[in-house]
Structure formats: structure tokens, C-alpha cells
Amino acid sequence: MGTPDSTVAELLKTGLRGKALDAALVDLTSREIGFAAMAEQLPSRDNRVVPDFEERDALGVPRPRITFRIDDYTRAAFARSRRINEEICARLGVSELHHGDALFSAGHLMGTYRMGTDPKQSVVNPDQRAHDHPNLFLLGSGVFPTGAASNPTLTIAALALKAVDPIRTAAKT
């Protein structure tokens, strides 16, 4: 809502095309501002991906069963950010304000395999080495118990650098 693509969709519904559409888009978007709130969710045992042994793919491999819910902590963060956005808009003297209710992910795939020292409770050890397959290292954000509101790149890089020596040692044996 209020983004150039949604504005184009609304203008197309009015029948505008070509230069008239371009002029209307420039006129509207030159006076718009958009805010996006981001919040980190706390880790939750209830949010998980597990094998669904009732549903299998064509090869018989269990499909993933995904259980996910937005917690109250995160909902409160979004409610607070909405109030902050309203205050900013009031101070700017905006003439029209629209809120979107949809929640979107930041597009960072994280989680699905746990890091730990107990093979019964985790998939990889702190060196990112799989408990069940000692020649397999799983590097990436799969070990994250939750996703932050910003890019995970530096943490992924740090975990990968931490795994370098164990990988090097494993390759020599």
C-alpha cells in the first residue's frame, strides 16, 4: 500500500495508460513517504520445522511441517512502531496516512537445524560439524534460533570463519 507498484495498480484501475499514467505516478509518488518496521522475534520452541511423516514427496522423503506464529513480544513491537510512525507523520503534517496490516519477512532464510553439544538435541556441534556425519559441515544461518531485524551476513561469516580450522583438520585426516 502506498508503494509505486501498488500506486500503479490503483492508477491502472482508473484507466490511465502511457504518458498520462507516468505523469500521475510521478505526481503521486513525489509526495509520498513510506516507513517499514522491522522486529526480531524471540526464540520459541513452538516455532519449528520437523519432518512430516504423514506427507511425503514422490521419492518417499517426508515433507517439512512448518509451525510458526508471531509472538506477543513481536506484535507489541509492531504496535509501538506504528505509534512512532504516526507521531512522525503528525510532526511532518502529512495530509493522508495509510497503514498496512500485512507482515512480511525480510527474506533471510534462517533456522531448521540446531547447533549444540548433545546429538539428541541438535544437528551440528559448535564447529558446524554434523553429529551424524563427521565429514559434513553445515555453514550458514540454519543454526540461528531466531532471525534478527537486519542482515545476518556478519554472523554467518563469523560462524564460517570459526569452522575453518576444524574443516582444515578434518580434510587432513
ChimeraX attribute file (.defattr): number of C-alpha atoms within 10 A of each C-alpha:
attribute: neighborCount
match mode: 1-to-1
recipient: residues
	/A:1	13
	/A:2	17
	/A:3	12
	/A:4	14
	/A:5	11
	/A:6	11
	/A:7	15
	/A:8	19
	/A:9	11
	/A:10	14
	/A:11	17
	/A:12	12
	/A:13	9
	/A:14	9
	/A:15	9
	/A:16	16
	/A:17	14
	/A:18	7
	/A:19	9
	/A:20	12
	/A:21	16
	/A:22	13
	/A:23	12
	/A:24	16
	/A:25	17
	/A:26	12
	/A:27	11
	/A:28	13
	/A:29	14
	/A:30	9
	/A:31	8
	/A:32	13
	/A:33	11
	/A:34	11
	/A:35	9
	/A:36	10
	/A:37	14
	/A:38	17
	/A:39	17
	/A:40	13
	/A:41	19
	/A:42	15
	/A:43	12
	/A:44	13
	/A:45	9
	/A:46	9
	/A:47	17
	/A:48	16
	/A:49	15
	/A:50	14
	/A:51	13
	/A:52	13
	/A:53	12
	/A:54	8
	/A:55	12
	/A:56	13
	/A:57	9
	/A:58	6
	/A:59	6
	/A:60	9
	/A:61	12
	/A:62	15
	/A:63	15
	/A:64	16
	/A:65	14
	/A:66	12
	/A:67	11
	/A:68	12
	/A:69	10
	/A:70	12
	/A:71	13
	/A:72	11
	/A:73	13
	/A:74	15
	/A:75	13
	/A:76	12
	/A:77	16
	/A:78	18
	/A:79	13
	/A:80	13
	/A:81	17
	/A:82	17
	/A:83	12
	/A:84	13
	/A:85	18
	/A:86	16
	/A:87	12
	/A:88	12
	/A:89	15
	/A:90	12
	/A:91	9
	/A:92	9
	/A:93	9
	/A:94	13
	/A:95	7
	/A:96	7
	/A:97	13
	/A:98	9
	/A:99	12
	/A:100	9
	/A:101	8
	/A:102	6
	/A:103	10
	/A:104	8
	/A:105	9
	/A:106	13
	/A:107	7
	/A:108	14
	/A:109	13
	/A:110	16
	/A:111	18
	/A:112	18
	/A:113	20
	/A:114	18
	/A:115	24
	/A:116	17
	/A:117	14
	/A:118	11
	/A:119	14
	/A:120	8
	/A:121	11
	/A:122	15
	/A:123	21
	/A:124	26
	/A:125	18
	/A:126	14
	/A:127	21
	/A:128	25
	/A:129	21
	/A:130	19
	/A:131	19
	/A:132	10
	/A:133	10
	/A:134	10
	/A:135	11
	/A:136	14
	/A:137	18
	/A:138	18
	/A:139	17
	/A:140	19
	/A:141	22
	/A:142	18
	/A:143	23
	/A:144	19
	/A:145	20
	/A:146	16
	/A:147	20
	/A:148	16
	/A:149	14
	/A:150	11
	/A:151	12
	/A:152	16
	/A:153	12
	/A:154	9
	/A:155	13
	/A:156	17
	/A:157	14
	/A:158	11
	/A:159	18
	/A:160	19
	/A:161	13
	/A:162	14
	/A:163	18
	/A:164	13
	/A:165	12
	/A:166	14
	/A:167	17
	/A:168	10
	/A:169	9
	/A:170	13
	/A:171	9
	/A:172	6
	/A:173	5
